[in-house]
Amino acid sequence: MSDHDPAGSPGRPDAPARPTLKTIAEMTGLGVTTVSRALKDAHDISAKTKLRVRKVADAIGYHPDRAGVRLRTGKTNVISLILDQTDKVPEFARRLIVGISDVIRGTPYHLVVTPQSRSDDPMDPVRYILNTRAADGVIITHIRPDDERVHALQKSGLPFVAHGRCLSAPDHAYHDFDNRAFCEMAAKRLIARGRKRLALLSPPSEFSYYQETLAGLAAAAQEAGIPFEVLRGIDLDSSSEVLRQAGMALRHQDYVPDGVICGSELCAMALIDGMIQSGLDVGRDIDVIAKETSDLLNFTRPRIDSLREDLIVAGQQLATHLLDVIKGHDHATLQSLSDPIPVWRNEI
């Protein structure tokens, strides 16, 4: 079956013919080749013609025969987002997908989410895509300092982009949140509020952004000449109940912080609940600053300061970089960082 040949559903000779490029050509008065190039976003087709063709295609429910496209071109027109299903960042998947979809809308590409679990081998979905050539490009997340997925994808030549940085292969395409700036800004905010003993609820230590986060805190604390510690036995992957218990125990530790930085609003909320149950007055005895990716902290008490990561923008940047990699652009030029956006809810 090709894009030029109408076909009904198998086994149903009375089914209506599937719309084809020829159908669109007849309805628009354009040639089949022009219609095809317009749908592929060819640079030599005017924006007006592209819009006209796409409106007709949408109206009649035209979809290219992907099997036929693959046979003719070797391309799948698929972008695969390999997504960790255990991520605790609020709406991480949805917001990334919204951003990616914003960029690939109107292109020949379709987004397919390939799930993975952190308990499984992170190479499994990458191997599947490489062995089956199931996608023309790949987006990976949760990057490690020496990430075997990055090395495997570089060796394969399959276009990819990472949400995060592989420190052992710094020339790959990526978009990342500036976690160093996040932690440095958060620490300076706590210090400006008079806090003198800082602590970090850190990311899991196997990820690249753990190092960036810790470096930001160290820089601010050392500049101010105050101590800091990483909270022991817990991280951003800990369950809400474990974090709540840690918050309750915080005031009984040898090192009792009066300012805590947390890379997730959900984790911060669990930690704060424990602090309050132990009798700590958040805002007076101790301050918490969180990274936020949603609007949750606008509706919680006590009000805490935060720094925002816009995951929709992250998705847009990842998709833009990947399309450029597919076009053959130099990977090393396709690297970007998002700045933290302060959301201060308290006075200094």
SULQUI-V240256 format. One record per residue. N is the residue number from 1. RES is the residue in one letter. OMEGA is omega in whole degrees, 0 to 359 (999 if undefined). NEAR is the number of other C-alpha atoms within 8 Angstrom. Layout:
BEGIN
N_RES_OMEGA_NEAR, N_RES_OMEGA_NEAR
END
This chain:
BEGIN
1_M_179_6, 2_S_178_7, 3_D_185_10, 4_H_186_7, 5_D_178_7, 6_P_178_9, 7_A_176_8, 8_G_178_11, 9_S_179_7, 10_P_177_5, 11_G_181_4, 12_R_183_7, 13_P_181_7, 14_D_181_5, 15_A_179_7, 16_P_181_6, 17_A_178_7, 18_R_179_8, 19_P_181_12, 20_T_175_13, 21_L_180_11, 22_K_178_9, 23_T_180_8, 24_I_180_14, 25_A_180_12, 26_E_182_8, 27_M_182_7, 28_T_184_9, 29_G_179_6, 30_L_175_8, 31_G_180_7, 32_V_180_10, 33_T_179_6, 34_T_178_9, 35_V_181_13, 36_S_181_9, 37_R_177_10, 38_A_180_13, 39_L_178_13, 40_K_177_8, 41_D_180_11, 42_A_187_8, 43_H_183_5, 44_D_175_4, 45_I_184_11, 46_S_179_7, 47_A_180_6, 48_K_180_6, 49_T_179_9, 50_K_181_12, 51_L_179_8, 52_R_181_9, 53_V_182_13, 54_R_178_11, 55_K_178_8, 56_V_180_11, 57_A_179_11, 58_D_183_8, 59_A_183_7, 60_I_178_7, 61_G_180_7, 62_Y_172_10, 63_H_180_7, 64_P_175_7, 65_D_187_9, 66_R_177_8, 67_A_179_7, 68_G_178_10, 69_V_182_13, 70_R_179_10, 71_L_184_8, 72_R_190_6, 73_T_186_6, 74_G_181_7, 75_K_178_9, 76_T_189_11, 77_N_180_10, 78_V_168_12, 79_I_181_13, 80_S_173_13, 81_L_178_11, 82_I_193_13, 83_L_177_11, 84_D_184_11, 85_Q_182_8, 86_T_183_6, 87_D_183_7, 88_K_178_9, 89_V_184_9, 90_P_174_8, 91_E_181_8, 92_F_184_11, 93_A_185_7, 94_R_183_7, 95_R_175_11, 96_L_182_14, 97_I_178_10, 98_V_181_10, 99_G_178_16, 100_I_182_14, 101_S_177_10, 102_D_186_8, 103_V_185_9, 104_I_176_11, 105_R_182_7, 106_G_174_7, 107_T_178_8, 108_P_191_9, 109_Y_176_9, 110_H_181_8, 111_L_174_9, 112_V_178_8, 113_V_177_8, 114_T_185_9, 115_P_171_9, 116_Q_177_11, 117_S_181_9, 118_R_178_9, 119_S_180_4, 120_D_176_7, 121_D_182_6, 122_P_179_10, 123_M_186_8, 124_D_181_8, 125_P_178_11, 126_V_178_10, 127_R_181_8, 128_Y_181_10, 129_I_180_10, 130_L_183_10, 131_N_184_6, 132_T_186_6, 133_R_186_8, 134_A_182_9, 135_A_175_12, 136_D_180_14, 137_G_187_12, 138_V_172_14, 139_I_179_14, 140_I_181_12, 141_T_178_10, 142_H_188_8, 143_I_177_13, 144_R_181_11, 145_P_176_11, 146_D_191_8, 147_D_183_10, 148_E_177_7, 149_R_179_9, 150_V_181_10, 151_H_180_9, 152_A_180_8, 153_L_176_12, 154_Q_181_9, 155_K_184_6, 156_S_185_7, 157_G_178_6, 158_L_179_10, 159_P_178_11, 160_F_173_12, 161_V_184_14, 162_A_170_14, 163_H_186_14, 164_G_187_13, 165_R_172_13, 166_C_189_14, 167_L_180_9, 168_S_178_7, 169_A_191_9, 170_P_183_8, 171_D_179_6, 172_H_178_14, 173_A_180_15, 174_Y_161_14, 175_H_183_16, 176_D_170_11, 177_F_182_11, 178_D_183_11, 179_N_176_11, 180_R_179_12, 181_A_178_11, 182_F_186_14, 183_C_178_13, 184_E_178_13, 185_M_179_9, 186_A_180_12, 187_A_180_13, 188_K_177_9, 189_R_178_8, 190_L_180_12, 191_I_178_10, 192_A_177_8, 193_R_174_7, 194_G_181_6, 195_R_189_12, 196_K_178_10, 197_R_188_11, 198_L_177_16, 199_A_182_12, 200_L_165_11, 201_L_195_13, 202_S_168_15, 203_P_172_11, 204_P_190_9, 205_S_181_8, 206_E_184_7, 207_F_182_12, 208_S_186_14, 209_Y_171_9, 210_Y_181_12, 211_Q_180_9, 212_E_180_11, 213_T_182_14, 214_L_180_11, 215_A_179_9, 216_G_179_14, 217_L_182_13, 218_A_181_10, 219_A_182_9, 220_A_182_12, 221_A_180_13, 222_Q_177_9, 223_E_181_6, 224_A_180_7, 225_G_180_6, 226_I_182_9, 227_P_173_9, 228_F_176_12, 229_E_168_7, 230_V_180_8, 231_L_189_10, 232_R_173_5, 233_G_179_4, 234_I_172_12, 235_D_184_11, 236_L_176_13, 237_D_181_9, 238_S_180_8, 239_S_180_6, 240_S_180_10, 241_E_178_7, 242_V_179_9, 243_L_178_14, 244_R_179_14, 245_Q_178_10, 246_A_177_11, 247_G_179_14, 248_M_184_13, 249_A_190_11, 250_L_184_10, 251_R_182_8, 252_H_179_6, 253_Q_175_7, 254_D_177_4, 255_Y_181_4, 256_V_181_9, 257_P_171_12, 258_D_175_11, 259_G_184_14, 260_V_176_13, 261_I_186_14, 262_C_184_15, 263_G_180_13, 264_S_179_13, 265_E_178_15, 266_L_179_10, 267_C_178_12, 268_A_181_13, 269_M_178_8, 270_A_180_13, 271_L_180_15, 272_I_179_12, 273_D_177_10, 274_G_178_15, 275_M_182_16, 276_I_179_11, 277_Q_180_8, 278_S_178_10, 279_G_177_6, 280_L_177_10, 281_D_181_9, 282_V_186_12, 283_G_176_9, 284_R_180_6, 285_D_187_8, 286_I_175_13, 287_D_175_13, 288_V_172_14, 289_I_185_15, 290_A_164_14, 291_K_179_13, 292_E_177_13, 293_T_181_14, 294_S_180_7, 295_D_186_7, 296_L_187_7, 297_L_174_10, 298_N_187_6, 299_F_181_6, 300_T_175_7, 301_R_358_5, 302_P_178_6, 303_R_176_9, 304_I_175_14, 305_D_180_12, 306_S_173_13, 307_L_192_15, 308_R_167_11, 309_E_180_12, 310_D_184_7, 311_L_174_11, 312_I_175_12, 313_V_178_9, 314_A_178_15, 315_G_179_14, 316_Q_181_14, 317_Q_179_12, 318_L_181_15, 319_A_179_12, 320_T_178_9, 321_H_183_13, 322_L_178_15, 323_L_178_8, 324_D_176_10, 325_V_179_14, 326_I_179_10, 327_K_177_6, 328_G_179_6, 329_H_181_9, 330_D_182_7, 331_H_187_10, 332_A_178_9, 333_T_184_7, 334_L_183_13, 335_Q_184_11, 336_S_177_8, 337_L_172_8, 338_S_177_10, 339_D_173_9, 340_P_179_12, 341_I_183_7, 342_P_172_8, 343_V_183_8, 344_W_182_9, 345_R_182_8, 346_N_177_7, 347_E_173_4, 348_I_999_4
END
